[in-house]
Amino acid sequence: MLVTKTNGVKTGLMEGRRLDETRKGNLWRKNEFYLGIWNVLSLYRAGALRILLDQIDKHKTGIIAIEEIRWTGQGVLEKRDHTIFYSCDERQHMFGVGFVVKKNFKHLVMDFKAISTRICT
C-alpha cells in the first residue's frame, strides 16, 4: 500500500544521484524516489493518458497511485517507459483505480490483483 500523498504536485525521482549532490540542502541517495497519489478525474478523454505520463515524467515520479480512471475492464497497459495497472468498471466508464509504475521499478512489482472499481493491490 502506498501511503505518501502529493496531489500530483512537486514530486521527483532522484535516482542515480551521488551522495554529495543536494536539493534544498538535503542529501539524496542513489535508491531514493518519489511516490505519489493523484485523482486524475478521467483518463477517458483524448490525450489524457499522454498528459498524465508527461506530468509524471516532468516531476520524475517513480510510482503513482491514480484514482477516477474511468476506463472499462481491468488489466495491465504498457505505454512509453511506464506500466499502468488498473481496475475499472466492466461496462460503464465510471470510477476506476490503478498504479503507474516507471519501467525501472516494474521488476519490484510482485503481483497485481484487481479487486473492484475502488480497490486494487
PyMOL commands that set and color helices and strands:
alter all, ss='L'
color gray80, all
select helices_A, chain A and resi 48-59+103-108
alter helices_A, ss='H'
color red, helices_A
select strands_A, chain A and resi 22-23+26-27+35-39+63-67+74-79+82-87+97-102
alter strands_A, ss='S'
color yellow, strands_A
deselect
rebuild
show_as cartoon
